[in-house]
Amino acid sequence: NELSGGQKQRVAFGRALIIKPKMLLLDEPFGNLDSETRTQMQVLFKAVSKLNNITSAFVTHDVKEALLMGDKWAIMDKGRLEIFNSKSAFFEDERTGARQEKSFWENLS
């Protein structure tokens, strides 16, 4: 009861990894973390996943996180899952919002 929301989220993540699963289903696993902790958890997750050969289905609404964390990319559109052949195909598809987000940050003054 004394843990913050972010701490609870990290504990849940650790509990999932400690049993060294073959596959993880993650729905916005780092969504409630501050940006520094989120980055640390992303790096940790990628390292642990690679070390233990864990396959993951990682759901996120954060385009940057999808591009950083993914090895393969897909989008759910009108109830249909569309898998992209490459990161660039994901980036170029208007539905993902990736190009728009990049443009936003480039044009921010």
Secondary structure, DSSP 8 states (H G I E B T S, - for coil): --S-HHHHHHHHHHHHHHT--SEEEEESTTTTS-HHHHHHHHHHHHHHHHHHT-EEEEE-S-HHHHHHH-SS-EEEETTEEEE-SSHHHHHH-GGG-HHHHHHHHHT--
